[in-house]
Amino acid sequence: MDVGDIEQPLPQEQLTQDARPANCERVHARLSCNWLERFFFRLGQMVGRNPGITLAVSMLVCAAAGSGILFWREELSDVELFMAKDSEVRGDAKWVEKYFRDEIRYESVIVVADNILDPGTLSAISQLDDAVRSINVDGYTWDRVCSRYLSWFLTDNSTFDEDTIVKEIEMTVPTGSFHNDCIFQSILKLWPGMKPEDMEKFNKDDILKNITKNINAGYNLNVLQDIGPLLSGMEWNENGTLVTGAKATLMNWMLSKTHSKSPDWELKFIEQTLHSNRTLPNGMRVYALTERSYKDLLQMVLETNMTVLFAGFSLIICYVIFMLGRCNMIGQRVYLSLFGVSVVGQSIFASYGLCFYLNFFYGPIHPILPFLLLGIGVDDMFVIVQALDNLSVAEKRLDVPEKVGCALMRAGASITVTSVTDIAAFAIGTTTVMPSLRSFCVFAAFGIFFLYIFELTFFVSCVCIDEFRMKAKRDGCIFRKHPNWTPNSCSQRNIQKLIFEKYVGPFVLSLPVKIIIVTITLVILAFNIWGVFQVEQKFDPIWYLNPDSYPMHYTNALKQYFPKYGKRAGIYMGEIDYFAEKDKLNELITQVEDNPYINGETIDFWWKSYQKWLDRLGYVPENYDEFKGYLVEFLFMTKEGQPYIKDIKFSSFPLGDYNITASQIIIQHIHMNTTAEQVKAMQSIRDLIHSINFTTGPSRIVAYSPEYVSWTANQVIGEELLRNLGLTILTVALVTILLIQNFQSAIWVICCVCFTLVNLVGSMYLFGLTIEISTSIVILLCVGLAVDYSAHIGHTFTRLAGTRNERALATLVQVGPAVFNGGMSTFLAFVLLGRSDSYIFTTFFKLFFSVVIYGLFHGLLFLPVILSWLGPNAPDNVESEIYSVPTGNCNGFVQPDAENKDDMELPSVAPISHVGGDVVHEIHPIISLGKKDRHKKIIIGERSKPASRKGSKSNSKRGWIV
């Protein structure tokens, strides 16, 4: 090359002054072909020129929307949370609630010993019973809070109390024939009034004979009198005529559900049964459970682990502060990081308020929403700051509004792709039939919407203010000015960029590693496809408690010693002619007893006992009126009939003319472990009752249990999961194609999202997880995270020029650190849960850990590799627009006297020439010095000569395009 062609280096002052207007002009020229980038460039300019006003407006919007928090509405009813409006279970629950308000709170104890029937053990059981009956809460003992036979006559609109009813009965029936006793079940009923010290003196043979007599007469006793079902592991003599021992016994005390002191009484019950100082016989163990135990222990689990979650929140803040700032007094971004994280709080406040304005409720699954928004919000924050750091040297010399506009031009489109796809994914979720999931998806969609708005307004305003601070050389702590400050060389090195540029990128894009990555991807995918088909739909609410909690111990003992005692349920009948329909009623009870999903020992139908009583006394009612007259005698004048008062509802008090408006059959299911078994059990009962066609009255017959709500919810959630995932992926695909504006790149992004979800569900089999409500919701949440990890890579790749391999490398260097930081921040939010004992929180950890690992693998490894092979060609409109990626930071602006060579030497995305050992930097159009100087070179060095384009293609070393 001729020496006369050498151009002299331009003075720094001229370079700085000429670059600004020319650069802005080129930015506008480039933006003419992309409306989305043009919008974000102008938005960045506008915010940069008015950061204070933008901050004020965004905070006013937040306050206006968030004021709806005053209308906070929390839903706790399982029916309202999980049942669709037209659900059969919802209709059944409403009907049962109308006629059979659940008046009982069950307090249960299981006692296990070598031989329960040993006098010493029975004495200890009697001491336990005395301790329970002596519990006193503000003067209320067992006799005052227990549920009694007449409790079911009292309704919310009752004008009389139990004492009034008792007096009316005593005036009608013979004296002493009716006793409104407390309801309980215990083997101690065989020895009423016996003291513990007397029990210990009992002759064992007498005890065994008494037990045997009761068991043999069990078929003539009602469920409250029969002790056979209360004993487990019974042993008989060789002839089978005498009980010789038992391993466990079950005891139940029934409290009044509407009594104000019942919940407090239950706390004392647990204290007396499990934490007292009583000395137990060797080998005797006690397990207890109350009505409130599950919710109390679940609340304890949530409170304990929420503390851990917020510790993870603190880790994220520290991580953001560390990654966004630099190790010098000017470059640190502590306040920017804190304000950036505060955007998540503002989004939560605004979205919650707006949702309450729209009359949506807050449910039990909503507390995990802040952590979803935190993961997405921090990811967007990293992308914006990364785009600011990725600006070329000349772009960093622009005024702050134009500089932020250039950064937002590149980051805005990328976070728009992820935010819109996330919003669309949750918008699809709002079409679900499950109210709690619909409400959660509405909250999530609005949360991400406000997060997107506040990131582009509030956070970008904070970025602009922070840029003004750094340009004025004010430190990042107390804002003191340092006019003579120069950055230290250590703080100017962006370690993450260097790692991606020098190690990760070249390593990943080498041919052998590409083959290995694709192979690993296919192998993992194939294995997890197999795992998807192995995952079961199975759930038990008790899983949510800690394994060493007392409800868990009780449940395990119940399954071991009383395996037939599953969930309680009932068959409920409306107003029919019980006299005329006796054949149908007999057919009903026969089919119920033959049902394989029902524990036959627990079936206790008043009709059957009433018929036995009539037969024994020789009564033969000739019409319905006589039938009802004998029924009153059976219920109020016999001990065997009194326990059934709770099972019949009357049109008026049954001492005169009355009708039976409804009645119930109490049943108990066997233990079932899978959702499939539970659904079959429900359906078998419904098929059974629908086959009984009563011919009298506007009858209604339903089968219902509170457990049917969770069983149905698990059935629905499995169906909804497949439906919502399919619709969500379709929606994400359409939005991704529209916003990335390149079909080929968008398809690969969608493939990565699908691969991540398949791997996530397949890994559930390895982790021992099942398809149930919590896992299904987390899977839907992970769709949004999976999109984030891939969409940034796919979008950036389509905006670069060069060969596929060069663009893949440049993409990794440009957005790889931001994507990695987003994944790491999500991981930090849940990492502390890895040591939790709670099923629900370890489930969160396993699933979010999986989505982060799989998402980052597909986004940072598989996607760049596949795009380097099968990605789209560079668009014609960006043929010469190769973005620079400085590995030095310059703290966001150029120091005119900076000696750090890394601020000017940039990583390669396309080679150009060296001349005489001096680096030649070509200024591409976006930062050219003027229309006449589109191809002018800036020479870094003492003397250089321009490299002609012809010469640059041959006989040259490698250099870097700015």
Buried (B, 14 or more C-beta within 10 A) or exposed (E): BEEEEBEEBBEEEEBBEBBBEBBBBBBEEBBEEBEBBBBBBBBBBBBBBBBEEBBEBBBEBBEEBBBBBEEEEEBEEBBBBBBBEEBBBBBBBEBBEEBBBEBBBBBBBBBBBEBBBBBBBBBBBBBBBEBBBEBEBEEBBBEBBBBBBBBBBBEEEEEEEBEBBBEEBBEBBEEEBBEBBBBBBBBBBBBEEBEBEEBBEBEBEEBBEBBBEBBEEBEEBBBBBBBBBBBBBBEEEEEEEBBBBBBBBBBBBBBBBBBEBBBBBBBBBBEBBBEEEEEBBEEBEBBBBBBBBBEBBBEBBBEBBEEBBBBBBEBBBEBBBEBBBBEBBBBBBBBBBEBBBBBBBBBBBBBBBBBBBEEBBBBBBBEBBBBBBBBBBBBBBBBBBBBBBBBBBBBBBBBBBBBBBBBBBBBBBBBBBBBBBBBBBBBBBBEBBBBBBBBBBBBBBBBBBBBBBBBBBBBBBBBBBBBEBBBEBBBBEEEEEEEEBBBBEEBBBBEBBBBBBEEBBEEBBEEEBBEBBBEEBEEBBEBBEEBBEEBBBBBBBBBBBBEEBBBBBBBBBBBBBBEBBBBBBBBBBBBBBBBBBBEBBBBBBEBBBEBEBBBBBBBBBBBBBBBEBBEEEEBEBEEBEEBBBBBBBBBBBBBBBBBBBBBBBBEEBBBEEBBBBBBBBBBBBBBBEBBBBBBBBBEBBBEBBEEBEBEBBEBBBBBBBBBBBBBBBBBBBBEBBEBBBEBBBEBBBBBBBEBBBBEBBBBBBBBBBBBBBBBBBBBBBBBEBBBBBBBBBBBBBBBBBBBBBBBBBBBBBBBBBBEBBBBBBBBBBBBBBBBBBBBBBBBBBBBBBEEBBBBBBBBBBBBBBBBBBBBBBBBBBBBBBBBBEEBBEBBEEBEBBBBBBBBBBBBBBBBEEBEBEBBBBBBBBBBBBBBEEBBBBBBBBBBBBBEEEBBBBBBBEEEBBBBBEEBBEEEBEEBBBB
